Amino acid sequence: MNTKCKHCGGDMNLAEDGKSLICPYCGSTEIIEESDAVKIQQIRSDANAEIEREKLKHELEKDKLKSEISREKSFKKASGRSFWSFSPRYL
Ligand SMILES: [Zn+2]
């Protein structure tokens, strides 16, 4: 964080909400709209969302694979009653 406090000139920190800056020296706050800090925060959360989506995709593929295996098993046992019975917990 390179933003300087207008009151005491200290380095300001990004607040937890990501939308304001807090001076740790004098305690003054400043709302930021489209500053670099916000952009960085957005890029970070976008990247996290992307990672989460990828994880979800893998989980779904795993689930699909699992249900296909169990489907094959149940086919051998009985008529396909558990045909589409895989858990929808990721949907
Ligand atoms: Zn200050």
PDB file of the backbone (N, CA, C, O) and the ligand in Angstrom, with CONECT records:
HET     ZN  A 101       1
ATOM      1  N   MET A   1       0.837  -1.204   0.000  1.00  0.00           N
ATOM      2  CA  MET A   1       0.000   0.000   0.000  1.00  0.00           C
ATOM      3  C   MET A   1       0.866   1.246   0.000  1.00  0.00           C
ATOM      4  O   MET A   1       1.611   1.481   0.951  1.00  0.00           O
ATOM      5  N   ASN A   2       0.779   2.044  -1.048  1.00  0.00           N
ATOM      6  CA  ASN A   2       1.600   3.238  -1.127  1.00  0.00           C
ATOM      7  C   ASN A   2       0.807   4.511  -0.891  1.00  0.00           C
ATOM      8  O   ASN A   2       1.345   5.613  -0.998  1.00  0.00           O
ATOM      9  N   THR A   3      -0.475   4.359  -0.570  1.00  0.00           N
ATOM     10  CA  THR A   3      -1.288   5.553  -0.354  1.00  0.00           C
ATOM     11  C   THR A   3      -0.925   6.204   0.973  1.00  0.00           C
ATOM     12  O   THR A   3      -0.856   5.549   2.013  1.00  0.00           O
ATOM     13  N   LYS A   4      -0.695   7.511   0.908  1.00  0.00           N
ATOM     14  CA  LYS A   4      -0.294   8.236   2.120  1.00  0.00           C
ATOM     15  C   LYS A   4      -1.515   8.882   2.767  1.00  0.00           C
ATOM     16  O   LYS A   4      -2.443   9.328   2.093  1.00  0.00           O
ATOM     17  N   CYS A   5      -1.481   8.915   4.076  1.00  0.00           N
ATOM     18  CA  CYS A   5      -2.548   9.556   4.830  1.00  0.00           C
ATOM     19  C   CYS A   5      -2.492  11.075   4.617  1.00  0.00           C
ATOM     20  O   CYS A   5      -1.427  11.691   4.669  1.00  0.00           O
ATOM     21  N   LYS A   6      -3.660  11.648   4.379  1.00  0.00           N
ATOM     22  CA  LYS A   6      -3.728  13.092   4.157  1.00  0.00           C
ATOM     23  C   LYS A   6      -3.468  13.872   5.435  1.00  0.00           C
ATOM     24  O   LYS A   6      -3.085  15.041   5.388  1.00  0.00           O
ATOM     25  N   HIS A   7      -3.672  13.237   6.557  1.00  0.00           N
ATOM     26  CA  HIS A   7      -3.570  13.931   7.841  1.00  0.00           C
ATOM     27  C   HIS A   7      -2.168  13.864   8.434  1.00  0.00           C
ATOM     28  O   HIS A   7      -1.641  14.869   8.910  1.00  0.00           O
ATOM     29  N   CYS A   8      -1.565  12.679   8.405  1.00  0.00           N
ATOM     30  CA  CYS A   8      -0.262  12.568   9.055  1.00  0.00           C
ATOM     31  C   CYS A   8       0.829  12.080   8.102  1.00  0.00           C
ATOM     32  O   CYS A   8       2.002  12.050   8.474  1.00  0.00           O
ATOM     33  N   GLY A   9       0.461  11.703   6.891  1.00  0.00           N
ATOM     34  CA  GLY A   9       1.464  11.288   5.909  1.00  0.00           C
ATOM     35  C   GLY A   9       1.933   9.865   6.057  1.00  0.00           C
ATOM     36  O   GLY A   9       2.849   9.437   5.355  1.00  0.00           O
ATOM     37  N   GLY A  10       1.314   9.114   6.967  1.00  0.00           N
ATOM     38  CA  GLY A  10       1.699   7.717   7.151  1.00  0.00           C
ATOM     39  C   GLY A  10       1.148   6.835   6.052  1.00  0.00           C
ATOM     40  O   GLY A  10       0.238   7.234   5.325  1.00  0.00           O
ATOM     41  N   ASP A  11       1.690   5.650   5.931  1.00  0.00           N
ATOM     42  CA  ASP A  11       1.191   4.693   4.939  1.00  0.00           C
ATOM     43  C   ASP A  11      -0.152   4.142   5.400  1.00  0.00           C
ATOM     44  O   ASP A  11      -0.293   3.681   6.532  1.00  0.00           O
ATOM     45  N   MET A  12      -1.134   4.197   4.504  1.00  0.00           N
ATOM     46  CA  MET A  12      -2.463   3.711   4.855  1.00  0.00           C
ATOM     47  C   MET A  12      -2.610   2.248   4.466  1.00  0.00           C
ATOM     48  O   MET A  12      -1.997   1.773   3.510  1.00  0.00           O
ATOM     49  N   ASN A  13      -3.435   1.550   5.231  1.00  0.00           N
ATOM     50  CA  ASN A  13      -3.684   0.129   4.951  1.00  0.00           C
ATOM     51  C   ASN A  13      -5.086  -0.059   4.389  1.00  0.00           C
ATOM     52  O   ASN A  13      -6.001   0.708   4.685  1.00  0.00           O
ATOM     53  N   LEU A  14      -5.231  -1.090   3.576  1.00  0.00           N
ATOM     54  CA  LEU A  14      -6.547  -1.420   3.042  1.00  0.00           C
ATOM     55  C   LEU A  14      -7.403  -2.004   4.164  1.00  0.00           C
ATOM     56  O   LEU A  14      -6.971  -2.896   4.893  1.00  0.00           O
ATOM     57  N   ALA A  15      -8.620  -1.486   4.287  1.00  0.00           N
ATOM     58  CA  ALA A  15      -9.522  -1.995   5.309  1.00  0.00           C
ATOM     59  C   ALA A  15     -10.036  -3.367   4.919  1.00  0.00           C
ATOM     60  O   ALA A  15      -9.914  -3.797   3.772  1.00  0.00           O
ATOM     61  N   GLU A  16     -10.620  -4.052   5.915  1.00  0.00           N
ATOM     62  CA  GLU A  16     -11.075  -5.418   5.669  1.00  0.00           C
ATOM     63  C   GLU A  16     -12.155  -5.518   4.613  1.00  0.00           C
ATOM     64  O   GLU A  16     -12.254  -6.527   3.916  1.00  0.00           O
ATOM     65  N   ASP A  17     -12.977  -4.464   4.488  1.00  0.00           N
ATOM     66  CA  ASP A  17     -14.036  -4.492   3.478  1.00  0.00           C
ATOM     67  C   ASP A  17     -13.492  -4.253   2.077  1.00  0.00           C
ATOM     68  O   ASP A  17     -14.209  -4.426   1.091  1.00  0.00           O
ATOM     69  N   GLY A  18     -12.221  -3.856   1.987  1.00  0.00           N
ATOM     70  CA  GLY A  18     -11.604  -3.644   0.684  1.00  0.00           C
ATOM     71  C   GLY A  18     -12.055  -2.386  -0.016  1.00  0.00           C
ATOM     72  O   GLY A  18     -11.699  -2.144  -1.169  1.00  0.00           O
ATOM     73  N   LYS A  19     -12.840  -1.581   0.683  1.00  0.00           N
ATOM     74  CA  LYS A  19     -13.390  -0.384   0.050  1.00  0.00           C
ATOM     75  C   LYS A  19     -12.933   0.903   0.710  1.00  0.00           C
ATOM     76  O   LYS A  19     -13.349   1.993   0.319  1.00  0.00           O
ATOM     77  N   SER A  20     -12.094   0.776   1.692  1.00  0.00           N
ATOM     78  CA  SER A  20     -11.591   1.984   2.343  1.00  0.00           C
ATOM     79  C   SER A  20     -10.174   1.753   2.843  1.00  0.00           C
ATOM     80  O   SER A  20      -9.701   0.623   2.966  1.00  0.00           O
ATOM     81  N   LEU A  21      -9.515   2.880   3.128  1.00  0.00           N
ATOM     82  CA  LEU A  21      -8.158   2.818   3.653  1.00  0.00           C
ATOM     83  C   LEU A  21      -8.172   3.294   5.092  1.00  0.00           C
ATOM     84  O   LEU A  21      -8.924   4.198   5.455  1.00  0.00           O
ATOM     85  N   ILE A  22      -7.346   2.683   5.892  1.00  0.00           N
ATOM     86  CA  ILE A  22      -7.253   3.079   7.294  1.00  0.00           C
ATOM     87  C   ILE A  22      -5.816   3.461   7.596  1.00  0.00           C
ATOM     88  O   ILE A  22      -4.877   2.742   7.251  1.00  0.00           O
ATOM     89  N   CYS A  23      -5.663   4.603   8.245  1.00  0.00           N
ATOM     90  CA  CYS A  23      -4.331   5.013   8.688  1.00  0.00           C
ATOM     91  C   CYS A  23      -4.075   4.413  10.057  1.00  0.00           C
ATOM     92  O   CYS A  23      -4.808   4.711  11.000  1.00  0.00           O
ATOM     93  N   PRO A  24      -3.063   3.584  10.193  1.00  0.00           N
ATOM     94  CA  PRO A  24      -2.784   2.956  11.496  1.00  0.00           C
ATOM     95  C   PRO A  24      -2.168   3.932  12.491  1.00  0.00           C
ATOM     96  O   PRO A  24      -2.074   3.634  13.682  1.00  0.00           O
ATOM     97  N   TYR A  25      -1.741   5.115  11.996  1.00  0.00           N
ATOM     98  CA  TYR A  25      -1.068   6.072  12.878  1.00  0.00           C
ATOM     99  C   TYR A  25      -2.040   7.024  13.536  1.00  0.00           C
ATOM    100  O   TYR A  25      -1.982   7.245  14.745  1.00  0.00           O
ATOM    101  N   CYS A  26      -2.958   7.603  12.722  1.00  0.00           N
ATOM    102  CA  CYS A  26      -3.912   8.561  13.305  1.00  0.00           C
ATOM    103  C   CYS A  26      -5.344   8.044  13.263  1.00  0.00           C
ATOM    104  O   CYS A  26      -6.246   8.673  13.817  1.00  0.00           O
ATOM    105  N   GLY A  27      -5.560   6.918  12.619  1.00  0.00           N
ATOM    106  CA  GLY A  27      -6.877   6.304  12.647  1.00  0.00           C
ATOM    107  C   GLY A  27      -7.867   6.858  11.645  1.00  0.00           C
ATOM    108  O   GLY A  27      -9.035   6.471  11.658  1.00  0.00           O
ATOM    109  N   SER A  28      -7.430   7.754  10.776  1.00  0.00           N
ATOM    110  CA  SER A  28      -8.365   8.315   9.806  1.00  0.00           C
ATOM    111  C   SER A  28      -8.626   7.312   8.681  1.00  0.00           C
ATOM    112  O   SER A  28      -7.760   6.511   8.327  1.00  0.00           O
ATOM    113  N   THR A  29      -9.827   7.377   8.135  1.00  0.00           N
ATOM    114  CA  THR A  29     -10.195   6.459   7.067  1.00  0.00           C
ATOM    115  C   THR A  29     -10.519   7.232   5.805  1.00  0.00           C
ATOM    116  O   THR A  29     -10.875   8.410   5.848  1.00  0.00           O
ATOM    117  N   GLU A  30     -10.390   6.555   4.697  1.00  0.00           N
ATOM    118  CA  GLU A  30     -10.666   7.182   3.413  1.00  0.00           C
ATOM    119  C   GLU A  30     -11.355   6.154   2.522  1.00  0.00           C
ATOM    120  O   GLU A  30     -10.858   5.042   2.344  1.00  0.00           O
ATOM    121  N   ILE A  31     -12.491   6.532   1.971  1.00  0.00           N
ATOM    122  CA  ILE A  31     -13.202   5.626   1.064  1.00  0.00           C
ATOM    123  C   ILE A  31     -12.513   5.653  -0.298  1.00  0.00           C
ATOM    124  O   ILE A  31     -12.169   6.709  -0.827  1.00  0.00           O
ATOM    125  N   ILE A  32     -12.326   4.464  -0.839  1.00  0.00           N
ATOM    126  CA  ILE A  32     -11.724   4.397  -2.172  1.00  0.00           C
ATOM    127  C   ILE A  32     -12.723   3.770  -3.129  1.00  0.00           C
ATOM    128  O   ILE A  32     -13.409   2.809  -2.781  1.00  0.00           O
ATOM    129  N   GLU A  33     -12.799   4.306  -4.315  1.00  0.00           N
ATOM    130  CA  GLU A  33     -13.758   3.787  -5.294  1.00  0.00           C
ATOM    131  C   GLU A  33     -13.061   2.863  -6.290  1.00  0.00           C
ATOM    132  O   GLU A  33     -13.151   1.639  -6.186  1.00  0.00           O
ATOM    133  N   GLU A  34     -12.378   3.454  -7.243  1.00  0.00           N
ATOM    134  CA  GLU A  34     -11.741   2.648  -8.296  1.00  0.00           C
ATOM    135  C   GLU A  34     -10.231   2.759  -8.213  1.00  0.00           C
ATOM    136  O   GLU A  34      -9.551   2.889  -9.230  1.00  0.00           O
ATOM    137  N   SER A  35      -9.720   2.708  -7.016  1.00  0.00           N
ATOM    138  CA  SER A  35      -8.268   2.801  -6.861  1.00  0.00           C
ATOM    139  C   SER A  35      -7.618   1.465  -7.208  1.00  0.00           C
ATOM    140  O   SER A  35      -8.298   0.461  -7.415  1.00  0.00           O
ATOM    141  N   ASP A  36      -6.336   1.475  -7.265  1.00  0.00           N
ATOM    142  CA  ASP A  36      -5.601   0.238  -7.565  1.00  0.00           C
ATOM    143  C   ASP A  36      -5.896  -0.841  -6.532  1.00  0.00           C
ATOM    144  O   ASP A  36      -5.974  -2.028  -6.850  1.00  0.00           O
ATOM    145  N   ALA A  37      -6.058  -0.401  -5.286  1.00  0.00           N
ATOM    146  CA  ALA A  37      -6.296  -1.374  -4.220  1.00  0.00           C
ATOM    147  C   ALA A  37      -7.568  -2.161  -4.492  1.00  0.00           C
ATOM    148  O   ALA A  37      -7.611  -3.379  -4.317  1.00  0.00           O
ATOM    149  N   VAL A  38      -8.607  -1.446  -4.924  1.00  0.00           N
ATOM    150  CA  VAL A  38      -9.870  -2.115  -5.217  1.00  0.00           C
ATOM    151  C   VAL A  38      -9.700  -3.063  -6.389  1.00  0.00           C
ATOM    152  O   VAL A  38     -10.200  -4.187  -6.375  1.00  0.00           O
ATOM    153  N   LYS A  39      -8.994  -2.597  -7.395  1.00  0.00           N
ATOM    154  CA  LYS A  39      -8.777  -3.441  -8.577  1.00  0.00           C
ATOM    155  C   LYS A  39      -8.015  -4.704  -8.209  1.00  0.00           C
ATOM    156  O   LYS A  39      -8.353  -5.808  -8.637  1.00  0.00           O
ATOM    157  N   ILE A  40      -6.977  -4.508  -7.402  1.00  0.00           N
ATOM    158  CA  ILE A  40      -6.178  -5.667  -6.972  1.00  0.00           C
ATOM    159  C   ILE A  40      -7.065  -6.639  -6.213  1.00  0.00           C
ATOM    160  O   ILE A  40      -6.997  -7.852  -6.416  1.00  0.00           O
ATOM    161  N   GLN A  41      -7.904  -6.087  -5.329  1.00  0.00           N
ATOM    162  CA  GLN A  41      -8.810  -6.912  -4.539  1.00  0.00           C
ATOM    163  C   GLN A  41      -9.766  -7.674  -5.449  1.00  0.00           C
ATOM    164  O   GLN A  41     -10.024  -8.859  -5.237  1.00  0.00           O
ATOM    165  N   GLN A  42     -10.288  -6.990  -6.462  1.00  0.00           N
ATOM    166  CA  GLN A  42     -11.227  -7.628  -7.384  1.00  0.00           C
ATOM    167  C   GLN A  42     -10.550  -8.726  -8.184  1.00  0.00           C
ATOM    168  O   GLN A  42     -11.106  -9.807  -8.379  1.00  0.00           O
ATOM    169  N   ILE A  43      -9.330  -8.430  -8.648  1.00  0.00           N
ATOM    170  CA  ILE A  43      -8.576  -9.435  -9.402  1.00  0.00           C
ATOM    171  C   ILE A  43      -8.342 -10.662  -8.540  1.00  0.00           C
ATOM    172  O   ILE A  43      -8.457 -11.800  -8.995  1.00  0.00           O
ATOM    173  N   ARG A  44      -8.007 -10.395  -7.265  1.00  0.00           N
ATOM    174  CA  ARG A  44      -7.765 -11.502  -6.342  1.00  0.00           C
ATOM    175  C   ARG A  44      -9.012 -12.360  -6.164  1.00  0.00           C
ATOM    176  O   ARG A  44      -8.944 -13.588  -6.230  1.00  0.00           O
ATOM    177  N   SER A  45     -10.162 -11.701  -5.935  1.00  0.00           N
ATOM    178  CA  SER A  45     -11.385 -12.479  -5.706  1.00  0.00           C
ATOM    179  C   SER A  45     -11.834 -13.159  -6.990  1.00  0.00           C
ATOM    180  O   SER A  45     -12.404 -14.249  -6.947  1.00  0.00           O
ATOM    181  N   ASP A  46     -11.582 -12.520  -8.140  1.00  0.00           N
ATOM    182  CA  ASP A  46     -11.897 -13.162  -9.422  1.00  0.00           C
ATOM    183  C   ASP A  46     -11.067 -14.431  -9.589  1.00  0.00           C
ATOM    184  O   ASP A  46     -11.572 -15.472 -10.009  1.00  0.00           O
ATOM    185  N   ALA A  47      -9.786 -14.321  -9.253  1.00  0.00           N
ATOM    186  CA  ALA A  47      -8.895 -15.477  -9.362  1.00  0.00           C
ATOM    187  C   ALA A  47      -9.346 -16.576  -8.424  1.00  0.00           C
ATOM    188  O   ALA A  47      -9.326 -17.755  -8.776  1.00  0.00           O
ATOM    189  N   ASN A  48      -9.756 -16.182  -7.221  1.00  0.00           N
ATOM    190  CA  ASN A  48     -10.247 -17.171  -6.267  1.00  0.00           C
ATOM    191  C   ASN A  48     -11.504 -17.845  -6.783  1.00  0.00           C
ATOM    192  O   ASN A  48     -11.665 -19.059  -6.662  1.00  0.00           O
ATOM    193  N   ALA A  49     -12.398 -17.044  -7.362  1.00  0.00           N
ATOM    194  CA  ALA A  49     -13.637 -17.592  -7.904  1.00  0.00           C
ATOM    195  C   ALA A  49     -13.319 -18.577  -9.020  1.00  0.00           C
ATOM    196  O   ALA A  49     -13.955 -19.623  -9.149  1.00  0.00           O
ATOM    197  N   GLU A  50     -12.324 -18.223  -9.820  1.00  0.00           N
ATOM    198  CA  GLU A  50     -11.918 -19.101 -10.920  1.00  0.00           C
ATOM    199  C   GLU A  50     -11.408 -20.430 -10.381  1.00  0.00           C
ATOM    200  O   GLU A  50     -11.739 -21.496 -10.899  1.00  0.00           O
ATOM    201  N   ILE A  51     -10.595 -20.346  -9.332  1.00  0.00           N
ATOM    202  CA  ILE A  51     -10.051 -21.558  -8.709  1.00  0.00           C
ATOM    203  C   ILE A  51     -11.188 -22.399  -8.148  1.00  0.00           C
ATOM    204  O   ILE A  51     -11.206 -23.621  -8.300  1.00  0.00           O
ATOM    205  N   GLU A  52     -12.158 -21.716  -7.482  1.00  0.00           N
ATOM    206  CA  GLU A  52     -13.297 -22.425  -6.907  1.00  0.00           C
ATOM    207  C   GLU A  52     -14.101 -23.124  -7.994  1.00  0.00           C
ATOM    208  O   GLU A  52     -14.546 -24.259  -7.819  1.00  0.00           O
ATOM    209  N   ARG A  53     -14.284 -22.431  -9.130  1.00  0.00           N
ATOM    210  CA  ARG A  53     -15.025 -23.024 -10.246  1.00  0.00           C
ATOM    211  C   ARG A  53     -14.310 -24.266 -10.763  1.00  0.00           C
ATOM    212  O   ARG A  53     -14.935 -25.287 -11.054  1.00  0.00           O
ATOM    213  N   GLU A  54     -12.994 -24.160 -10.871  1.00  0.00           N
ATOM    214  CA  GLU A  54     -12.205 -25.296 -11.356  1.00  0.00           C
ATOM    215  C   GLU A  54     -12.334 -26.480 -10.406  1.00  0.00           C
ATOM    216  O   GLU A  54     -12.504 -27.623 -10.829  1.00  0.00           O
ATOM    217  N   LYS A  55     -12.248 -26.175  -9.100  1.00  0.00           N
ATOM    218  CA  LYS A  55     -12.382 -27.219  -8.082  1.00  0.00           C
ATOM    219  C   LYS A  55     -13.733 -27.906  -8.208  1.00  0.00           C
ATOM    220  O   LYS A  55     -13.847 -29.131  -8.180  1.00  0.00           O
ATOM    221  N   LEU A  56     -14.761 -27.059  -8.350  1.00  0.00           N
ATOM    222  CA  LEU A  56     -16.129 -27.551  -8.465  1.00  0.00           C
ATOM    223  C   LEU A  56     -16.261 -28.472  -9.664  1.00  0.00           C
ATOM    224  O   LEU A  56     -16.900 -29.522  -9.593  1.00  0.00           O
ATOM    225  N   LYS A  57     -15.649 -28.063 -10.766  1.00  0.00           N
ATOM    226  CA  LYS A  57     -15.703 -28.847 -11.996  1.00  0.00           C
ATOM    227  C   LYS A  57     -15.087 -30.222 -11.771  1.00  0.00           C
ATOM    228  O   LYS A  57     -15.626 -31.247 -12.189  1.00  0.00           O
ATOM    229  N   HIS A  58     -13.934 -30.210 -11.093  1.00  0.00           N
ATOM    230  CA  HIS A  58     -13.267 -31.476 -10.809  1.00  0.00           C
ATOM    231  C   HIS A  58     -14.129 -32.360  -9.930  1.00  0.00           C
ATOM    232  O   HIS A  58     -14.240 -33.566 -10.152  1.00  0.00           O
ATOM    233  N   GLU A  59     -14.751 -31.729  -8.906  1.00  0.00           N
ATOM    234  CA  GLU A  59     -15.601 -32.487  -7.994  1.00  0.00           C
ATOM    235  C   GLU A  59     -16.773 -33.086  -8.753  1.00  0.00           C
ATOM    236  O   GLU A  59     -17.134 -34.244  -8.544  1.00  0.00           O
ATOM    237  N   LEU A  60     -17.364 -32.290  -9.635  1.00  0.00           N
ATOM    238  CA  LEU A  60     -18.499 -32.772 -10.413  1.00  0.00           C
ATOM    239  C   LEU A  60     -18.083 -33.931 -11.300  1.00  0.00           C
ATOM    240  O   LEU A  60     -18.807 -34.918 -11.432  1.00  0.00           O
ATOM    241  N   GLU A  61     -16.901 -33.803 -11.912  1.00  0.00           N
ATOM    242  CA  GLU A  61     -16.420 -34.875 -12.770  1.00  0.00           C
ATOM    243  C   GLU A  61     -16.174 -36.144 -11.973  1.00  0.00           C
ATOM    244  O   GLU A  61     -16.473 -37.253 -12.417  1.00  0.00           O
ATOM    245  N   LYS A  62     -15.616 -35.946 -10.775  1.00  0.00           N
ATOM    246  CA  LYS A  62     -15.384 -37.090  -9.900  1.00  0.00           C
ATOM    247  C   LYS A  62     -16.702 -37.762  -9.540  1.00  0.00           C
ATOM    248  O   LYS A  62     -16.837 -38.985  -9.590  1.00  0.00           O
ATOM    249  N   ASP A  63     -17.685 -36.911  -9.171  1.00  0.00           N
ATOM    250  CA  ASP A  63     -19.007 -37.420  -8.812  1.00  0.00           C
ATOM    251  C   ASP A  63     -19.643 -38.167  -9.972  1.00  0.00           C
ATOM    252  O   ASP A  63     -20.247 -39.225  -9.796  1.00  0.00           O
ATOM    253  N   LYS A  64     -19.494 -37.599 -11.155  1.00  0.00           N
ATOM    254  CA  LYS A  64     -20.071 -38.208 -12.344  1.00  0.00           C
ATOM    255  C   LYS A  64     -19.468 -39.590 -12.559  1.00  0.00           C
ATOM    256  O   LYS A  64     -20.156 -40.572 -12.838  1.00  0.00           O
ATOM    257  N   LEU A  65     -18.149 -39.614 -12.414  1.00  0.00           N
ATOM    258  CA  LEU A  65     -17.423 -40.871 -12.581  1.00  0.00           C
ATOM    259  C   LEU A  65     -17.890 -41.891 -11.555  1.00  0.00           C
ATOM    260  O   LEU A  65     -18.133 -43.054 -11.876  1.00  0.00           O
ATOM    261  N   LYS A  66     -18.012 -41.429 -10.310  1.00  0.00           N
ATOM    262  CA  LYS A  66     -18.444 -42.311  -9.234  1.00  0.00           C
ATOM    263  C   LYS A  66     -19.840 -42.852  -9.517  1.00  0.00           C
ATOM    264  O   LYS A  66     -20.102 -44.045  -9.361  1.00  0.00           O
ATOM    265  N   SER A  67     -20.727 -41.962  -9.933  1.00  0.00           N
ATOM    266  CA  SER A  67     -22.109 -42.385 -10.173  1.00  0.00           C
ATOM    267  C   SER A  67     -22.163 -43.325 -11.371  1.00  0.00           C
ATOM    268  O   SER A  67     -22.988 -44.238 -11.413  1.00  0.00           O
ATOM    269  N   GLU A  68     -21.293 -43.103 -12.334  1.00  0.00           N
ATOM    270  CA  GLU A  68     -21.271 -44.005 -13.483  1.00  0.00           C
ATOM    271  C   GLU A  68     -20.825 -45.395 -13.066  1.00  0.00           C
ATOM    272  O   GLU A  68     -21.356 -46.406 -13.526  1.00  0.00           O
ATOM    273  N   ILE A  69     -19.836 -45.420 -12.184  1.00  0.00           N
ATOM    274  CA  ILE A  69     -19.343 -46.712 -11.686  1.00  0.00           C
ATOM    275  C   ILE A  69     -20.438 -47.419 -10.903  1.00  0.00           C
ATOM    276  O   ILE A  69     -20.699 -48.603 -11.113  1.00  0.00           O
ATOM    277  N   SER A  70     -21.092 -46.666  -9.978  1.00  0.00           N
ATOM    278  CA  SER A  70     -22.143 -47.288  -9.174  1.00  0.00           C
ATOM    279  C   SER A  70     -23.327 -47.670 -10.051  1.00  0.00           C
ATOM    280  O   SER A  70     -24.024 -48.645  -9.770  1.00  0.00           O
ATOM    281  N   ARG A  71     -23.551 -46.906 -11.106  1.00  0.00           N
ATOM    282  CA  ARG A  71     -24.632 -47.218 -12.023  1.00  0.00           C
ATOM    283  C   ARG A  71     -24.367 -48.568 -12.690  1.00  0.00           C
ATOM    284  O   ARG A  71     -25.248 -49.422 -12.796  1.00  0.00           O
ATOM    285  N   GLU A  72     -23.136 -48.724 -13.130  1.00  0.00           N
ATOM    286  CA  GLU A  72     -22.764 -49.994 -13.759  1.00  0.00           C
ATOM    287  C   GLU A  72     -22.943 -51.150 -12.794  1.00  0.00           C
ATOM    288  O   GLU A  72     -23.426 -52.222 -13.158  1.00  0.00           O
ATOM    289  N   LYS A  73     -22.531 -50.901 -11.517  1.00  0.00           N
ATOM    290  CA  LYS A  73     -22.652 -51.944 -10.494  1.00  0.00           C
ATOM    291  C   LYS A  73     -24.117 -52.303 -10.272  1.00  0.00           C
ATOM    292  O   LYS A  73     -24.487 -53.476 -10.226  1.00  0.00           O
ATOM    293  N   SER A  74     -24.948 -51.255 -10.134  1.00  0.00           N
ATOM    294  CA  SER A  74     -26.357 -51.509  -9.846  1.00  0.00           C
ATOM    295  C   SER A  74     -27.044 -52.144 -11.052  1.00  0.00           C
ATOM    296  O   SER A  74     -28.034 -52.859 -10.903  1.00  0.00           O
ATOM    297  N   PHE A  75     -26.529 -51.887 -12.212  1.00  0.00           N
ATOM    298  CA  PHE A  75     -27.085 -52.518 -13.403  1.00  0.00           C
ATOM    299  C   PHE A  75     -26.887 -54.029 -13.352  1.00  0.00           C
ATOM    300  O   PHE A  75     -27.745 -54.820 -13.745  1.00  0.00           O
ATOM    301  N   LYS A  76     -25.703 -54.384 -12.844  1.00  0.00           N
ATOM    302  CA  LYS A  76     -25.403 -55.805 -12.757  1.00  0.00           C
ATOM    303  C   LYS A  76     -26.262 -56.474 -11.687  1.00  0.00           C
ATOM    304  O   LYS A  76     -26.651 -57.635 -11.817  1.00  0.00           O
ATOM    305  N   LYS A  77     -26.554 -55.706 -10.607  1.00  0.00           N
ATOM    306  CA  LYS A  77     -27.345 -56.260  -9.510  1.00  0.00           C
ATOM    307  C   LYS A  77     -28.826 -56.326  -9.871  1.00  0.00           C
ATOM    308  O   LYS A  77     -29.442 -57.391  -9.836  1.00  0.00           O
ATOM    309  N   ALA A  78     -29.371 -55.194 -10.211  1.00  0.00           N
ATOM    310  CA  ALA A  78     -30.812 -55.125 -10.460  1.00  0.00           C
ATOM    311  C   ALA A  78     -31.084 -54.139 -11.590  1.00  0.00           C
ATOM    312  O   ALA A  78     -30.160 -53.601 -12.199  1.00  0.00           O
ATOM    313  N   SER A  79     -32.350 -53.915 -11.855  1.00  0.00           N
ATOM    314  CA  SER A  79     -32.705 -52.929 -12.867  1.00  0.00           C
ATOM    315  C   SER A  79     -32.380 -51.532 -12.340  1.00  0.00           C
ATOM    316  O   SER A  79     -32.484 -51.281 -11.140  1.00  0.00           O
ATOM    317  N   GLY A  80     -31.989 -50.631 -13.229  1.00  0.00           N
ATOM    318  CA  GLY A  80     -31.405 -49.346 -12.839  1.00  0.00           C
ATOM    319  C   GLY A  80     -32.289 -48.418 -12.028  1.00  0.00           C
ATOM    320  O   GLY A  80     -32.759 -47.398 -12.534  1.00  0.00           O
ATOM    321  N   ARG A  81     -32.517 -48.770 -10.766  1.00  0.00           N
ATOM    322  CA  ARG A  81     -33.336 -47.899  -9.928  1.00  0.00           C
ATOM    323  C   ARG A  81     -32.542 -46.695  -9.446  1.00  0.00           C
ATOM    324  O   ARG A  81     -33.092 -45.608  -9.268  1.00  0.00           O
ATOM    325  N   SER A  82     -31.231 -46.897  -9.233  1.00  0.00           N
ATOM    326  CA  SER A  82     -30.413 -45.774  -8.813  1.00  0.00           C
ATOM    327  C   SER A  82     -29.717 -45.136 -10.015  1.00  0.00           C
ATOM    328  O   SER A  82     -28.585 -44.661  -9.930  1.00  0.00           O
ATOM    329  N   PHE A  83     -30.417 -45.145 -11.103  1.00  0.00           N
ATOM    330  CA  PHE A  83     -29.857 -44.652 -12.363  1.00  0.00           C
ATOM    331  C   PHE A  83     -29.292 -43.238 -12.234  1.00  0.00           C
ATOM    332  O   PHE A  83     -28.116 -43.019 -12.526  1.00  0.00           O
ATOM    333  N   TRP A  84     -30.107 -42.280 -11.804  1.00  0.00           N
ATOM    334  CA  TRP A  84     -29.639 -40.883 -11.693  1.00  0.00           C
ATOM    335  C   TRP A  84     -29.622 -40.437 -10.240  1.00  0.00           C
ATOM    336  O   TRP A  84     -29.934 -39.285  -9.936  1.00  0.00           O
ATOM    337  N   SER A  85     -29.258 -41.350  -9.339  1.00  0.00           N
ATOM    338  CA  SER A  85     -29.406 -41.016  -7.924  1.00  0.00           C
ATOM    339  C   SER A  85     -28.145 -40.406  -7.329  1.00  0.00           C
ATOM    340  O   SER A  85     -27.964 -40.450  -6.112  1.00  0.00           O
ATOM    341  N   PHE A  86     -27.283 -39.847  -8.138  1.00  0.00           N
ATOM    342  CA  PHE A  86     -26.099 -39.229  -7.535  1.00  0.00           C
ATOM    343  C   PHE A  86     -26.493 -37.946  -6.809  1.00  0.00           C
ATOM    344  O   PHE A  86     -27.441 -37.257  -7.183  1.00  0.00           O
ATOM    345  N   SER A  87     -25.728 -37.650  -5.754  1.00  0.00           N
ATOM    346  CA  SER A  87     -26.067 -36.529  -4.880  1.00  0.00           C
ATOM    347  C   SER A  87     -25.922 -35.198  -5.598  1.00  0.00           C
ATOM    348  O   SER A  87     -24.923 -34.971  -6.281  1.00  0.00           O
ATOM    349  N   PRO A  88     -26.905 -34.314  -5.455  1.00  0.00           N
ATOM    350  CA  PRO A  88     -26.821 -32.992  -6.079  1.00  0.00           C
ATOM    351  C   PRO A  88     -26.178 -31.945  -5.175  1.00  0.00           C
ATOM    352  O   PRO A  88     -26.459 -30.754  -5.314  1.00  0.00           O
ATOM    353  N   ARG A  89     -25.319 -32.372  -4.253  1.00  0.00           N
ATOM    354  CA  ARG A  89     -24.853 -31.424  -3.244  1.00  0.00           C
ATOM    355  C   ARG A  89     -23.929 -30.347  -3.805  1.00  0.00           C
ATOM    356  O   ARG A  89     -23.690 -29.338  -3.141  1.00  0.00           O
ATOM    357  N   TYR A  90     -23.413 -30.540  -4.995  1.00  0.00           N
ATOM    358  CA  TYR A  90     -22.555 -29.495  -5.558  1.00  0.00           C
ATOM    359  C   TYR A  90     -23.305 -28.608  -6.532  1.00  0.00           C
ATOM    360  O   TYR A  90     -22.716 -27.701  -7.120  1.00  0.00           O
ATOM    361  N   LEU A  91     -24.570 -28.848  -6.708  1.00  0.00           N
ATOM    362  CA  LEU A  91     -25.337 -28.063  -7.662  1.00  0.00           C
ATOM    363  C   LEU A  91     -26.059 -26.914  -6.963  1.00  0.00           C
ATOM    364  O   LEU A  91     -26.761 -26.139  -7.614  1.00  0.00           O
TER     365      LEU A  91
HETATM  366 ZN    ZN A 101      -2.801   9.358   9.447  1.00  0.00          ZN2+
END
